[in-house]
Every structure is written in structure tokens, then in C-alpha cells.
Amino acid sequence: MDTNKKELDKDTVPFFPNHLTTEVSVALGILGVVFFLAGVIPKDLGPPANPVMTPAHIEPDWYFMWLFGLLKIVPQLLGLLIPALLVIGIFLLPWLDRSTSRRPEARPWVIIGAEIVLILMVVLTYIALHF
């Protein structure tokens, strides 16, 4: 067994410094090409933004649309507190639901709560898109 190990040691290349040096040099080369291309071919971003005026046509992405709808129907402070409470509730859910079973039929309150939250998200998204 000792002879096999010596034969394997002859055919291997150590990770440090040989392989690491090669990987770092390739990464720096690619980074250099990216920086060179960014300097030679700059991306035109259009006119600078006006920080004083927000355009009226701006809408959030689809997965934030329910928050946009929530902000349309409740005061701003409440619109910030409700999502924060939902996130806190999600983090506390393992401690709030002490059921030993993992079957959905044995945990009706959690399933009903999740369904209510999903329905509210759909309704708020509809409100954000149509009102």
C-alpha cells in the first residue's frame, strides 16, 4: 500500500501553489478583459434621472404588486407594518404551530392562515393593477 501512495504522489499536482496560481491568474485575466471592454465600449444609460420627480407610470415587479396594492388602500405607516408583521409571523411559525404531525389535515389553522394570506395577496394585486 505504501508503494501505491508513492506512485500516486508522483502523478499529482499540489493545490497550493500550483493550481491556486493558475485559477487566480485566469480569474484576473477575465476580470481584466471585462474592465477593458467596459472602458472601450461604455454602456449608454440615457439621460440622468431627476431625483425630485418620480414618473407616474412606475410600477413594481409582479411579486411586489400586492404591497403596492396594500399601500393604495391603507395609510403609509400601516402599509409598512403589515408586511413586517407577516415576515415576523413566518419566522415565528415553527414555535406557534407545535403540532407533531406534518400532515396538512392535522394542521388546519396553519393551512387556513396560509390560504387567507394567499387570497389577500391575490386581491391586493388585483387592486394594485386595476385601481
HELIX and SHEET records of a PDB file:
HELIX    1   1 ASP A    2  ASP A   11  1                                  10    
HELIX    2   2 PHE A   15  HIS A   19  3                                   5    
HELIX    3   3 LEU A   20  VAL A   40  1                                  21    
HELIX    4   4 TRP A   62  PHE A   64  5                                   3    
HELIX    5   5 MET A   65  ILE A   73  1                                   9    
HELIX    6   6 GLN A   76  LEU A   96  1                                  21    
HELIX    7   7 PRO A  104  ALA A  106  5                                   3    
HELIX    8   8 PRO A  108  HIS A  130  1                                  23    
END                                                                             
